[in-house]
Amino acid sequence: MSRLTSAQAIVECLRLEGISKVFCVPGESYLPVMDAIRDEPDMELISARHEGGASFMAEGFAKASGKPGVVMATRGVGASNLTIGVHTAYQDSTPLVVLLGQVHSSFSGREGFQEVDLEAFFRPIAKWVAEIREPPRVPELVQRALRIAQTGRPGPVVLSLPEDVLKKEAEMEFGPTASRPKPRPSFQELFKVEALLGEAHRPLIVAGGGVKNAGAEAALQNFAEKYNLPVMAAFRRHDVFPNDHQLYVGHLGLGMRTDLLQSVKEADTILAIGTRLSEVTTQDYSILSKEQTLVHIDIDYETLGKVYAPKVGIVADAREALGALLTLKVKPKWEAWAEKRRQVYRKSLAENNTVNKQFISILQKHLPSDAILTNDAGNF
């Protein structure tokens, strides 16, 4: 037990979780938290010009580091400016912790200066929203927020911080840091997948962000190679599988070539792993048919059957699932299909815009292999 202010306890929860960077636009409603971060030698506070920028910085940091992003803003207008980054984190399944200043508890519901009902405001675009009203509950609620942001399908969580609560002291008791459950397919589920794959003639893997979140890139490659399975990346998930690998047959994004889309349309069995089969990935929900066999594996049970009813739906961590799938006793009989899809993809590369290819070639030559590039075309 330690006697701390609520603001100090918030920062201690972040420190215990290994958070080293916090992004914000400073505001008077949460100054005690900023002071507590200043007193923490292993934590850096990064100030942005606009809350939207701060939210994107935190969201990008989470994607690059594998740690939850943390962003802070003041009440009302500051909070509303954050929403574009929070919504992006929600749709991209990025772990993001949003700390928002709020009016004094005694002014709540009186339309205080810049007062907004933050719980109602953020509920549609966040996994969880709560307000800290009692100082002793700070560790419980902040650690719960960190756990919810990272487990299941990752996403943003929002904590409202009334300014008077931040200054109050209490005895604080901290629990263990967040652990990420990693469910594994059952033997019965594996037997079903084995039977369906054994009947397949034109199977295809569609891999999404759940592969990246689980650190399952190598496991995906091992699975695809063992069974000679062509792989397509879901929208904006190019990095889940090596794009120069012989089994990679394209990315399901905007402005797709019709010949590449045939890989999905002609497949008789789709193995969707770590993807919610979103609007863009499925080309406006148009390229999958009821005649196809869908095996859908995802960490979030709500994703399974949300749009497409799978023949087999498995709630599992992508890495655990792919490791288990390596035990399937299936002999590939789709070599001609896989080769056909490879040739179509290679042809598409040869016909791509020469100027763009030269530009990318120059970047590859001069940038380190771990360089991060950003672009802004309105599609965040």
Helices and strands as residue ranges (DSSP letters): E 2-5, H 6-16, E 21-24, G 28-30, H 31-38, E 44-47, H 51-65, E 69-73, H 77-92, E 96-102, G 105-107, H 118-122, G 123-125, E 128-131, G 135-137, H 138-150, E 156-162, H 163-167, E 169-172, H 187-199, E 203-207, H 209-213, H 217-227, E 231-233, G 238-240, E 248-251, H 258-265, E 269-273, E 293-298, E 312-315, H 318-325, H 335-350, H 354-366
